[in-house]
Amino acid sequence: MFTISIDPVAFTIGSIEIRWYGILIAIAVAVVALRLVRQIESLRKKGELPIIPDIMIAPAGIVSGMIGAKLVHVFERWDFYIQNPTAIFSGGGFAVYGGILGATLGIWIYLKLTHQDESLKHFGFFIDLVTPGIILAQAIGRIGCTINGCCHGKLAPDWFPWSLVYIHPNTSCAFDLRGLPLYPTQPAETVFGLITFAILLKLKRRLKPDGSLFLVYLIMYSAWRLGIGYLRTDMQFTFGLSQAQIISLVALVVSIIWLVYMRRRFKVAEQPSG
């Protein structure tokens, strides 16, 4: 059993609270951006970059990712936000899936609207390039969740050895669960993220066609999120599943089908004519 007594509020500026959650989310975003810039520069020097990416892709992805993450979280916690509408504009409350899907869709729309057809041809190449950084950022972000007390697990049995107990008054842990042992869903996802990061690095540039690595990541994360959801306190929507689990199930099925379809097309294209 591990007691979390860290103050989730790192410091205050006047009446504004700056939480460790927000700081670690900012670090996670910076890690993705800096890692991508470093990889692009390395590939450019080697002459392996198919096209120089538009510099505005990064801010387009970050902004659309944050909007998507907030929107999905609002829909998931609709009862709370309908009573506290100003909380929508707070610095907390983001859904991982919303961020992933929002950033992906936002970048695609940006390229389409700016008529960058050549960049769209290599969309799979660049999404594969950033994929390991995405799961690494998630692992960092879940450290923030662990300190903050959000995304926590259900009540754990007394015999479970790795439960978390939140006792600080500033914690975001549900009031009726404070001081009680909970499943360590946030640190578990950090460990999962680091393991997945290592696996994706091994598979990097080995999977064809471009975009396959991103789909493998979606398959792995969707399966994980579907399973870990049974240990979290997320609101259930239908069939005993939370919103995140429903999204996970859809993403898992679609990703598997799309990956099989892409690889079959690739193999057919690689076969010699005649």
Secondary structure, DSSP 8 states (H G I E B T S, - for coil): -EEE---SEEEEETTEEEEHHHHHHHHHHHHHHHHHHHHHHHHHHHT--SS---TTHHHHHHHHHHHHHHHHHHHHTHHHHHH-GGGGGSS----HHHHHHHHHHHHHHHHHHTT-HHHHHTHHHHHHHHHHHHHHHHHHHHHHHHHHT-S-B-B--TT-TT-EEE--TT--S-GGGTTS-B--HHHHHHHHHHHHHHHHHHHTTTSSSTTHHHHHHHHHHHHHHHHHGGGB---EEETTEEHHHHHHHHHHHHHHHHHHHHHHHHHHHHS---
